[in-house]
Amino acid sequence: MSDCIFCKIISGEIKAKIIREDSFTLSFLDLNPQAPTHVLIIPKKHIVSLASADEGDMEILGRLQLAAAETARLLKAEKAFRLVTNSGKGAGQSVDHLHYHLLAGRKLLWPPG
């Protein structure tokens, strides 16, 4: 998608502080962190949201989960982190490209907002 900020990060058109990358996923620091560790994990394939994913996206969804676990290990956060995805504007999704927020480095309360 030519107007998607995350697609522009994937293509290198927009720079980001990349933490982890493979053929299917990219993990990078959030520019507006909500915790001491706040990383976004995205598929390189443009999928609007988790709600719009279908059976053909099964492999990439699994790879996203594994990328999140590996990212947490790389950041030494594997013992306590939260993985969040917002699906739709009403849930707080601000970029129409599926992404997970990995939050760590402080006590995370429940229930969240």
VEXTIKOL-863746 format. One record per atom (N, C-alpha, C): residue number from 1; chain; atom name; residue in three letters; x, y negated, z negated. Coordinates in Angstrom, 1 decimal. Example, Ala and Ser with C-alpha at 12.3 -4.5 7.8 and 13.67 -1.06 7.14 Angstrom:
2
resi; chain; name; resn; c1; c2; c3
1; A; N; Ala; 13.2; 5.7; -7.8 $
1; A; CA; Ala; 12.3; 4.5; -7.8 $
1; A; C; Ala; 13.2; 3.3; -7.8 $
2; A; N; Ser; 12.8; 2.2; -7.1 $
2; A; CA; Ser; 13.7; 1.1; -7.1 $
2; A; C; Ser; 12.9; 0.0; -7.9 $
% end
This chain:
113
resi; chain; name; resn; c1; c2; c3
1; A; N; Met; 0.9; 1.2; 0.0 $
1; A; CA; Met; 0.0; 0.0; 0.0 $
1; A; C; Met; 0.9; -1.2; 0.0 $
2; A; N; Ser; 0.7; -2.1; 1.0 $
2; A; CA; Ser; 1.6; -3.2; 1.1 $
2; A; C; Ser; 1.5; -4.3; 0.0 $
3; A; N; Asp; 0.3; -4.4; -0.6 $
3; A; CA; Asp; 0.2; -5.4; -1.6 $
3; A; C; Asp; 0.3; -4.9; -3.1 $
4; A; N; Cys; 0.6; -3.6; -3.2 $
4; A; CA; Cys; 0.8; -3.0; -4.5 $
4; A; C; Cys; 2.1; -3.2; -5.1 $
5; A; N; Ile; 2.2; -3.9; -6.3 $
5; A; CA; Ile; 3.5; -4.2; -6.9 $
5; A; C; Ile; 4.3; -3.0; -7.2 $
6; A; N; Phe; 3.6; -1.9; -7.6 $
6; A; CA; Phe; 4.4; -0.6; -7.9 $
6; A; C; Phe; 4.9; 0.0; -6.7 $
7; A; N; Cys; 4.2; -0.1; -5.6 $
7; A; CA; Cys; 4.7; 0.4; -4.3 $
7; A; C; Cys; 5.9; -0.4; -3.9 $
8; A; N; Lys; 5.9; -1.7; -4.2 $
8; A; CA; Lys; 7.0; -2.6; -3.9 $
8; A; C; Lys; 8.3; -2.2; -4.7 $
9; A; N; Ile; 8.0; -1.8; -6.0 $
9; A; CA; Ile; 9.1; -1.4; -6.8 $
9; A; C; Ile; 9.7; -0.1; -6.3 $
10; A; N; Ile; 8.8; 0.9; -5.9 $
10; A; CA; Ile; 9.3; 2.1; -5.3 $
10; A; C; Ile; 10.1; 1.9; -4.1 $
11; A; N; Ser; 9.7; 1.0; -3.2 $
11; A; CA; Ser; 10.5; 0.7; -2.0 $
11; A; C; Ser; 11.7; -0.1; -2.2 $
12; A; N; Gly; 11.9; -0.7; -3.4 $
12; A; CA; Gly; 13.1; -1.5; -3.7 $
12; A; C; Gly; 12.9; -3.0; -3.3 $
13; A; N; Glu; 11.7; -3.3; -2.8 $
13; A; CA; Glu; 11.4; -4.7; -2.5 $
13; A; C; Glu; 11.4; -5.6; -3.7 $
14; A; N; Ile; 10.9; -5.0; -4.8 $
14; A; CA; Ile; 10.9; -5.7; -6.1 $
14; A; C; Ile; 11.8; -4.9; -7.1 $
15; A; N; Lys; 12.7; -5.6; -7.8 $
15; A; CA; Lys; 13.6; -4.9; -8.7 $
15; A; C; Lys; 13.0; -4.6; -10.0 $
16; A; N; Ala; 13.4; -3.5; -10.6 $
16; A; CA; Ala; 12.9; -3.1; -11.9 $
16; A; C; Ala; 14.1; -2.4; -12.6 $
17; A; N; Lys; 14.0; -2.3; -13.9 $
17; A; CA; Lys; 15.0; -1.6; -14.7 $
17; A; C; Lys; 14.6; -0.2; -14.8 $
18; A; N; Ile; 15.2; 0.6; -13.9 $
18; A; CA; Ile; 14.8; 2.0; -13.7 $
18; A; C; Ile; 15.5; 2.9; -14.8 $
19; A; N; Ile; 14.7; 3.7; -15.4 $
19; A; CA; Ile; 15.1; 4.6; -16.5 $
19; A; C; Ile; 15.4; 6.0; -15.9 $
20; A; N; Arg; 14.5; 6.4; -15.0 $
20; A; CA; Arg; 14.5; 7.8; -14.4 $
20; A; C; Arg; 13.8; 7.8; -13.1 $
21; A; N; Glu; 14.4; 8.6; -12.1 $
21; A; CA; Glu; 13.8; 8.7; -10.8 $
21; A; C; Glu; 14.0; 10.1; -10.3 $
22; A; N; Asp; 13.0; 10.6; -9.6 $
22; A; CA; Asp; 13.2; 11.8; -8.8 $
22; A; C; Asp; 12.4; 11.6; -7.5 $
23; A; N; Ser; 12.2; 12.7; -6.7 $
23; A; CA; Ser; 11.6; 12.5; -5.4 $
23; A; C; Ser; 10.1; 12.2; -5.5 $
24; A; N; Phe; 9.5; 12.4; -6.7 $
24; A; CA; Phe; 8.0; 12.2; -6.8 $
24; A; C; Phe; 7.6; 11.1; -7.8 $
25; A; N; Thr; 8.5; 10.8; -8.7 $
25; A; CA; Thr; 8.1; 9.8; -9.8 $
25; A; C; Thr; 9.2; 8.8; -10.1 $
26; A; N; Leu; 8.8; 7.7; -10.7 $
26; A; CA; Leu; 9.7; 6.7; -11.1 $
26; A; C; Leu; 9.3; 6.2; -12.5 $
27; A; N; Ser; 10.3; 6.0; -13.4 $
27; A; CA; Ser; 10.1; 5.5; -14.7 $
27; A; C; Ser; 10.9; 4.2; -14.8 $
28; A; N; Phe; 10.3; 3.1; -15.3 $
28; A; CA; Phe; 11.0; 1.8; -15.5 $
28; A; C; Phe; 10.4; 1.1; -16.6 $
29; A; N; Leu; 11.2; 0.1; -17.1 $
29; A; CA; Leu; 10.8; -0.7; -18.3 $
29; A; C; Leu; 9.6; -1.6; -17.9 $
30; A; N; Asp; 8.7; -1.7; -18.8 $
30; A; CA; Asp; 7.5; -2.6; -18.7 $
30; A; C; Asp; 8.0; -4.0; -18.9 $
31; A; N; Leu; 7.6; -5.0; -18.1 $
31; A; CA; Leu; 8.0; -6.4; -18.3 $
31; A; C; Leu; 7.3; -7.1; -19.5 $
32; A; N; Asn; 6.2; -6.5; -19.9 $
32; A; CA; Asn; 5.5; -7.1; -21.1 $
32; A; C; Asn; 5.4; -6.0; -22.1 $
33; A; N; Pro; 6.4; -5.6; -22.8 $
33; A; CA; Pro; 6.4; -4.5; -23.7 $
33; A; C; Pro; 5.5; -4.7; -24.9 $
34; A; N; Gln; 4.8; -3.6; -25.2 $
34; A; CA; Gln; 3.9; -3.6; -26.4 $
34; A; C; Gln; 4.4; -2.8; -27.5 $
35; A; N; Ala; 5.7; -2.3; -27.4 $
35; A; CA; Ala; 6.4; -1.5; -28.4 $
35; A; C; Ala; 7.9; -1.7; -28.1 $
36; A; N; Pro; 8.7; -1.4; -29.1 $
36; A; CA; Pro; 10.2; -1.5; -28.8 $
36; A; C; Pro; 10.6; -0.7; -27.6 $
37; A; N; Thr; 10.0; 0.5; -27.4 $
37; A; CA; Thr; 10.2; 1.2; -26.2 $
37; A; C; Thr; 8.9; 1.2; -25.4 $
38; A; N; His; 8.9; 0.7; -24.2 $
38; A; CA; His; 7.6; 0.7; -23.4 $
38; A; C; His; 8.1; 0.8; -21.9 $
39; A; N; Val; 7.8; 2.0; -21.4 $
39; A; CA; Val; 8.2; 2.4; -20.1 $
39; A; C; Val; 6.9; 2.8; -19.3 $
40; A; N; Leu; 6.9; 2.4; -18.0 $
40; A; CA; Leu; 5.9; 2.8; -17.1 $
40; A; C; Leu; 6.4; 4.0; -16.3 $
41; A; N; Ile; 5.5; 5.0; -16.1 $
41; A; CA; Ile; 5.9; 6.2; -15.3 $
41; A; C; Ile; 4.8; 6.3; -14.2 $
42; A; N; Ile; 5.3; 6.2; -13.0 $
42; A; CA; Ile; 4.4; 6.2; -11.8 $
42; A; C; Ile; 4.7; 7.3; -10.8 $
43; A; N; Pro; 3.7; 7.7; -10.1 $
43; A; CA; Pro; 4.0; 8.6; -8.9 $
43; A; C; Pro; 4.4; 7.7; -7.8 $
44; A; N; Lys; 5.3; 8.3; -6.9 $
44; A; CA; Lys; 5.7; 7.5; -5.7 $
44; A; C; Lys; 4.6; 7.5; -4.7 $
45; A; N; Lys; 3.7; 8.5; -4.8 $
45; A; CA; Lys; 2.5; 8.5; -3.9 $
45; A; C; Lys; 1.6; 7.5; -4.5 $
46; A; N; His; 1.0; 6.7; -3.7 $
46; A; CA; His; 0.0; 5.7; -4.1 $
46; A; C; His; -1.3; 6.4; -4.4 $
47; A; N; Ile; -1.7; 6.5; -5.7 $
47; A; CA; Ile; -3.0; 7.0; -6.2 $
47; A; C; Ile; -3.5; 5.9; -7.0 $
48; A; N; Val; -4.7; 5.4; -6.8 $
48; A; CA; Val; -5.3; 4.3; -7.4 $
48; A; C; Val; -5.4; 4.4; -8.9 $
49; A; N; Ser; -5.9; 5.5; -9.4 $
49; A; CA; Ser; -6.1; 5.8; -10.8 $
49; A; C; Ser; -6.2; 7.3; -11.1 $
50; A; N; Leu; -6.2; 7.7; -12.3 $
50; A; CA; Leu; -6.4; 9.1; -12.6 $
50; A; C; Leu; -7.8; 9.5; -12.2 $
51; A; N; Ala; -8.8; 8.6; -12.3 $
51; A; CA; Ala; -10.2; 9.0; -11.9 $
51; A; C; Ala; -10.3; 9.2; -10.4 $
52; A; N; Ser; -9.4; 8.6; -9.6 $
52; A; CA; Ser; -9.4; 8.8; -8.1 $
52; A; C; Ser; -8.6; 10.0; -7.7 $
53; A; N; Ala; -7.8; 10.6; -8.6 $
53; A; CA; Ala; -7.0; 11.8; -8.2 $
53; A; C; Ala; -7.9; 12.9; -7.9 $
54; A; N; Asp; -7.4; 13.8; -7.0 $
54; A; CA; Asp; -8.2; 15.0; -6.6 $
54; A; C; Asp; -7.3; 16.2; -6.7 $
55; A; N; Glu; -7.9; 17.3; -6.3 $
55; A; CA; Glu; -7.2; 18.6; -6.3 $
55; A; C; Glu; -5.8; 18.6; -5.6 $
56; A; N; Gly; -5.8; 17.8; -4.5 $
56; A; CA; Gly; -4.5; 17.7; -3.8 $
56; A; C; Gly; -3.4; 17.0; -4.5 $
57; A; N; Asp; -3.8; 16.3; -5.6 $
57; A; CA; Asp; -2.8; 15.6; -6.5 $
57; A; C; Asp; -2.3; 16.4; -7.7 $
58; A; N; Met; -2.7; 17.7; -7.7 $
58; A; CA; Met; -2.4; 18.5; -8.9 $
58; A; C; Met; -0.9; 18.6; -9.2 $
59; A; N; Glu; -0.1; 18.8; -8.1 $
59; A; CA; Glu; 1.3; 18.9; -8.3 $
59; A; C; Glu; 1.9; 17.6; -8.9 $
60; A; N; Ile; 1.5; 16.5; -8.3 $
60; A; CA; Ile; 2.1; 15.2; -8.7 $
60; A; C; Ile; 1.7; 14.9; -10.1 $
61; A; N; Leu; 0.5; 15.3; -10.5 $
61; A; CA; Leu; 0.0; 15.0; -11.9 $
61; A; C; Leu; 0.9; 15.8; -12.9 $
62; A; N; Gly; 1.2; 17.0; -12.6 $
62; A; CA; Gly; 2.1; 17.8; -13.4 $
62; A; C; Gly; 3.5; 17.3; -13.5 $
63; A; N; Arg; 3.9; 16.8; -12.3 $
63; A; CA; Arg; 5.3; 16.2; -12.3 $
63; A; C; Arg; 5.3; 14.9; -13.1 $
64; A; N; Leu; 4.2; 14.2; -13.2 $
64; A; CA; Leu; 4.2; 13.0; -14.0 $
64; A; C; Leu; 4.3; 13.3; -15.5 $
65; A; N; Gln; 3.6; 14.4; -15.9 $
65; A; CA; Gln; 3.7; 14.8; -17.3 $
65; A; C; Gln; 5.2; 15.2; -17.6 $
66; A; N; Leu; 5.8; 16.0; -16.7 $
66; A; CA; Leu; 7.2; 16.4; -17.0 $
66; A; C; Leu; 8.1; 15.2; -16.9 $
67; A; N; Ala; 7.9; 14.2; -16.1 $
67; A; CA; Ala; 8.7; 13.0; -16.0 $
67; A; C; Ala; 8.5; 12.2; -17.3 $
68; A; N; Ala; 7.4; 12.2; -17.9 $
68; A; CA; Ala; 7.2; 11.5; -19.2 $
68; A; C; Ala; 8.0; 12.1; -20.3 $
69; A; N; Ala; 8.0; 13.5; -20.3 $
69; A; CA; Ala; 8.7; 14.2; -21.3 $
69; A; C; Ala; 10.2; 13.9; -21.1 $
70; A; N; Glu; 10.7; 14.0; -19.9 $
70; A; CA; Glu; 12.1; 13.7; -19.6 $
70; A; C; Glu; 12.5; 12.3; -20.0 $
71; A; N; Thr; 11.6; 11.4; -19.6 $
71; A; CA; Thr; 11.9; 9.9; -19.9 $
71; A; C; Thr; 12.0; 9.7; -21.5 $
72; A; N; Ala; 11.1; 10.4; -22.2 $
72; A; CA; Ala; 11.1; 10.3; -23.7 $
72; A; C; Ala; 12.5; 10.8; -24.2 $
73; A; N; Arg; 12.9; 12.0; -23.7 $
73; A; CA; Arg; 14.2; 12.5; -24.1 $
73; A; C; Arg; 15.3; 11.6; -23.8 $
74; A; N; Leu; 15.3; 11.0; -22.6 $
74; A; CA; Leu; 16.4; 10.1; -22.2 $
74; A; C; Leu; 16.5; 8.9; -23.1 $
75; A; N; Leu; 15.3; 8.4; -23.6 $
75; A; CA; Leu; 15.3; 7.3; -24.5 $
75; A; C; Leu; 15.4; 7.6; -26.0 $
76; A; N; Lys; 15.6; 8.9; -26.2 $
76; A; CA; Lys; 15.7; 9.4; -27.6 $
76; A; C; Lys; 14.4; 9.1; -28.4 $
77; A; N; Ala; 13.3; 9.3; -27.7 $
77; A; CA; Ala; 12.0; 9.0; -28.3 $
77; A; C; Ala; 11.1; 10.3; -28.3 $
78; A; N; Glu; 11.7; 11.4; -28.0 $
78; A; CA; Glu; 10.9; 12.6; -27.9 $
78; A; C; Glu; 10.2; 13.1; -29.2 $
79; A; N; Lys; 10.6; 12.6; -30.3 $
79; A; CA; Lys; 10.0; 13.0; -31.6 $
79; A; C; Lys; 8.7; 12.3; -31.9 $
80; A; N; Ala; 8.5; 11.1; -31.3 $
80; A; CA; Ala; 7.3; 10.3; -31.6 $
80; A; C; Ala; 7.1; 9.3; -30.5 $
81; A; N; Phe; 6.2; 9.6; -29.6 $
81; A; CA; Phe; 5.8; 8.6; -28.6 $
81; A; C; Phe; 4.3; 8.8; -28.2 $
82; A; N; Arg; 3.8; 7.8; -27.6 $
82; A; CA; Arg; 2.4; 7.9; -27.1 $
82; A; C; Arg; 2.4; 7.7; -25.6 $
83; A; N; Leu; 1.6; 8.5; -24.9 $
83; A; CA; Leu; 1.5; 8.4; -23.4 $
83; A; C; Leu; 0.0; 8.0; -23.2 $
84; A; N; Val; -0.1; 6.9; -22.4 $
84; A; CA; Val; -1.5; 6.3; -22.2 $
84; A; C; Val; -1.6; 6.0; -20.7 $
85; A; N; Thr; -2.8; 6.3; -20.2 $
85; A; CA; Thr; -3.2; 5.8; -18.9 $
85; A; C; Thr; -4.5; 5.2; -19.0 $
86; A; N; Asn; -4.7; 4.0; -18.3 $
86; A; CA; Asn; -6.0; 3.3; -18.3 $
86; A; C; Asn; -6.6; 3.6; -16.9 $
87; A; N; Ser; -7.8; 3.9; -16.8 $
87; A; CA; Ser; -8.5; 4.2; -15.5 $
87; A; C; Ser; -9.6; 3.3; -15.3 $
88; A; N; Gly; -9.5; 2.3; -14.5 $
88; A; CA; Gly; -10.5; 1.3; -14.2 $
88; A; C; Gly; -10.3; 0.0; -15.0 $
89; A; N; Lys; -10.8; -1.1; -14.4 $
89; A; CA; Lys; -10.6; -2.4; -15.0 $
89; A; C; Lys; -11.2; -2.5; -16.5 $
90; A; N; Gly; -12.3; -1.8; -16.7 $
90; A; CA; Gly; -13.0; -1.9; -18.0 $
90; A; C; Gly; -12.1; -1.2; -19.1 $
91; A; N; Ala; -11.2; -0.3; -18.7 $
91; A; CA; Ala; -10.3; 0.4; -19.6 $
91; A; C; Ala; -9.0; -0.4; -19.7 $
92; A; N; Gly; -8.8; -1.4; -19.0 $
92; A; CA; Gly; -7.6; -2.2; -19.1 $
92; A; C; Gly; -6.6; -2.0; -17.9 $
93; A; N; Gln; -7.0; -1.2; -16.9 $
93; A; CA; Gln; -6.0; -1.0; -15.8 $
93; A; C; Gln; -5.9; -2.3; -15.0 $
94; A; N; Ser; -4.6; -2.8; -15.0 $
94; A; CA; Ser; -4.4; -4.1; -14.3 $
94; A; C; Ser; -3.7; -3.9; -12.9 $
95; A; N; Val; -3.1; -2.8; -12.7 $
95; A; CA; Val; -2.5; -2.5; -11.4 $
95; A; C; Val; -3.2; -1.2; -10.8 $
96; A; N; Asp; -3.7; -1.4; -9.6 $
96; A; CA; Asp; -4.4; -0.2; -9.0 $
96; A; C; Asp; -3.4; 0.8; -8.4 $
97; A; N; His; -2.6; 1.3; -9.2 $
97; A; CA; His; -1.7; 2.4; -8.9 $
97; A; C; His; -1.6; 3.2; -10.2 $
98; A; N; Leu; -1.9; 4.5; -10.1 $
98; A; CA; Leu; -1.8; 5.3; -11.3 $
98; A; C; Leu; -0.5; 5.1; -12.0 $
99; A; N; His; -0.6; 4.9; -13.3 $
99; A; CA; His; 0.7; 4.8; -14.1 $
99; A; C; His; 0.4; 5.2; -15.6 $
100; A; N; Tyr; 1.4; 5.7; -16.2 $
100; A; CA; Tyr; 1.4; 6.0; -17.6 $
100; A; C; Tyr; 2.3; 5.0; -18.4 $
101; A; N; His; 1.8; 4.6; -19.5 $
101; A; CA; His; 2.6; 3.8; -20.5 $
101; A; C; His; 3.2; 4.8; -21.5 $
102; A; N; Leu; 4.5; 4.8; -21.6 $
102; A; CA; Leu; 5.1; 5.6; -22.7 $
102; A; C; Leu; 5.6; 4.5; -23.7 $
103; A; N; Leu; 5.0; 4.7; -24.9 $
103; A; CA; Leu; 5.2; 3.7; -26.0 $
103; A; C; Leu; 5.9; 4.5; -27.2 $
104; A; N; Ala; 6.9; 3.8; -27.8 $
104; A; CA; Ala; 7.6; 4.4; -28.9 $
104; A; C; Ala; 8.4; 3.4; -29.6 $
105; A; N; Gly; 9.0; 3.8; -30.7 $
105; A; CA; Gly; 9.9; 2.9; -31.4 $
105; A; C; Gly; 9.2; 2.1; -32.6 $
106; A; N; Arg; 8.0; 2.3; -32.8 $
106; A; CA; Arg; 7.3; 1.8; -34.0 $
106; A; C; Arg; 6.1; 2.7; -34.3 $
107; A; N; Lys; 5.6; 2.5; -35.5 $
107; A; CA; Lys; 4.4; 3.3; -35.9 $
107; A; C; Lys; 3.2; 2.9; -35.0 $
108; A; N; Leu; 2.6; 3.9; -34.4 $
108; A; CA; Leu; 1.5; 3.7; -33.5 $
108; A; C; Leu; 0.2; 4.2; -34.2 $
109; A; N; Leu; -0.7; 3.2; -34.4 $
109; A; CA; Leu; -1.9; 3.5; -35.2 $
109; A; C; Leu; -2.9; 4.2; -34.4 $
110; A; N; Trp; -3.9; 4.8; -35.1 $
110; A; CA; Trp; -5.0; 5.5; -34.5 $
110; A; C; Trp; -6.3; 5.0; -35.2 $
111; A; N; Pro; -7.3; 4.7; -34.6 $
111; A; CA; Pro; -7.5; 4.8; -33.1 $
111; A; C; Pro; -6.8; 3.5; -32.5 $
112; A; N; Pro; -6.4; 3.7; -31.3 $
112; A; CA; Pro; -5.9; 2.5; -30.5 $
112; A; C; Pro; -7.0; 1.5; -30.2 $
113; A; N; Gly; -6.7; 0.3; -29.8 $
113; A; CA; Gly; -7.7; -0.7; -29.5 $
113; A; C; Gly; -8.9; -0.4; -28.9 $
% end
